[in-house]
Amino acid sequence: MPGLVAALVDRTAADVVTKLPPGRQYEDALRAVRALAVAVCPDLPGHPEVQRYCLRPVALEPLAPGIQKELMDFLPRGWADS
């Protein structure tokens, strides 16, 4: 992505987030950090902490049916019980 476009996207996102109530800002930042942790984890099946503290909270949120199905197919059986 060209630098100017990236800067505009960054500024627009910052403007949108700062207009949200503080509680919502925190929730959105936490969701982004969790998603980033899942995205960069080199061995998601081998890291139960990432599954428990990052993937599970995201998977339990209301999601589009297609995304929810992919998550359920990926996660081991009984993941919500651990």
C-alpha positions, 0 to 999 in steps of 0.5 A: 500500500502506498505511504500516502494511502496508508497514512490516510487510512491510519488517520481516518481510523484514528478519527473514527476510534477517538469519536467512540465512547471510551469503553468502546475504544477499549473493546475495539483495541482489545479485539484488534490485539486479540486478532493480531495475536491469532494472526501472528501466532506461529503455532496456534494449535500448540499455544493453548494460551493464545487459543484461550485468551485470544481466539476463544473470546473472538470466536464467542462474539457474534460473527458472520455464519461463514467465519463462525463455521471456519472457526468451529472447523479449526478449533479442537472439539471441546475447546469451549470447555477448557 
